[in-house]
Each structure stands twice: as C-alpha cells, then as structure tokens.
C-alpha cells in the first residue's frame, strides 16, 4: 500500500509539474509574441507590414531600416542615446541615495508618529501623476529646455522606491545595528557600510526599475524639452508618428535598438533582480 501511495503521489506531482510548465510556457509565448513581432516587422518593408492577411516573416530582409531609422528626418539617435543616459544614470544614482536614506530612517530610527507618517507617505503612491503635473511645471519653469527638471523629479526620492527599500531593511536583523553602535559606528556609516551592502538584491531591482522609468519616460521630456539637440530616445521614437502617416518599418527598427540598453541592464543584473523580487517582503 505504501509503495502504491508513493507511486500515486509521484504521478500526481509529475502531472502537476507538466501542467504548471505548460501554462507558464503558454504565458511566456503570449508575452514574447509582441516582442518577436516587433523584431520581424523591423525587417519588413512598409508595404509588407500592411499586407492582408498579415505575414509573420519578411519575404526580403530590409536591414536598411536600421540605418535609415538612425538618422531619419534629421534625427540623430547617437545624440539622443547620450541625452537619455545623461538623464537616467544621474537620476537613478541620486534616487537610490536619497530613497535609501529615507527608507533607513523609517526602518531603523524610532520617532513619534513614525508609522502614521509612513502610511501617509505610502498613500502618496496612489496619487495620480496628473495631479502634480501643473504644480511641478510651474516650479520647474525656469529650467525649461534643460535636463534639470527630468533629474530633479526623482533626485529627492520616489515613494515606491522608498517603500521597497524600507520593507527590505526591515528584514535585516536589528542586532547588526546594535553591534555596529558598540563599535562606534554612526548611523550614516551603518547605512553605508552594513545596510547597503546587504541590500544588493533590492538595490539591483530598484536600479532597473528606476533606470527603465527614466529611460522610457515620454511625458516629462515632451513637457520640458524643446530643442531637438536635447531630444531623448522616446521623443525620437515619437517623431516617426506623423499627422497623416506613420513609418512603422522605421519605428519598429528604432524601437529595437532603443530597447537594447534595458535588455543589457536586465541581463547584467538578472541574478540580483530575481533575488530582490523574491526577498522584498512586506514586514513591518
């Protein structure tokens, strides 16, 4: 009887595993199909994209789409890449510093009304961006046509980033702080020398999220940037959409090479990213 039960349990586990992987594979195919379609469309001519019924693979590879898209309509994606990186890298760095410091205060420093203030702070995550769009624009109006408004909006911390940092810091044993205080460490040194090195998983996760958010941002550059020399890659992609026609072949090609930095960043930090998503709990 015992052997039969073990065999039945093993079969159930095997069937469950097969069903699980089948469902996950189907979801993966659904998620990847738009990405594959974008790559294949970037290799088609404009006429092939609009064929009915649609075709998946191009009849002739239109590799010239990439070179044309790079400088189409007077655009210079080399400059736009540099502009986007000039915004994303400093913005991400400053956001990580300020957000982790604020999160450390919420997680480790006890003060009156800490939990209430934190809950009110977290509630701001639900505030629509449009509510603060006009006040932010009036505040940043002297810096129109510069990168300052695009970096300043995250350099003092982002509620969502602070929330995740704080939740991760709460999982780090308090005894480490106490031992460091005995050795004469200041709070700033504890944060820098102990807390942050132990927070690499969540740090990698938030670096990817923040960099991606700044790199993919279209609304704010559209508001604050007027000069073509300061265009970001997202403004460059938007330029392929005209009033009467859209060059989808060039738009798809440009979308492929503008996606490359995000893919490289994710692959480089994939180990920490997955670990950070799993380990970032909701303690507190």
ABEGO torsion letter per residue (X at the ends): XAAAAAAAAAAAAAAAAAAAAAAAAAAAAAAAAAAAAAAAAAABBAAAAABOBBBABBABBBAAAAAAAAABGGBBAAAAAAAAAAAAAAAAAAAAAAAAAAAAAAAABBBBGAAAAAAAAAAAAABBAAAAAAAAAAAAAAABGBAAAAAAAAAAEBAAAAAAAAAAAAABBAAAAAAAAAAGBBAAAAAAAAAAAAAAAAAAAAAAAAAAAAAABAAAAAAABABAAABBAAAAAAAABBAABBBAAAAAAAAAAAAAAAAAAAAAAAAAAAAAAAABBABX
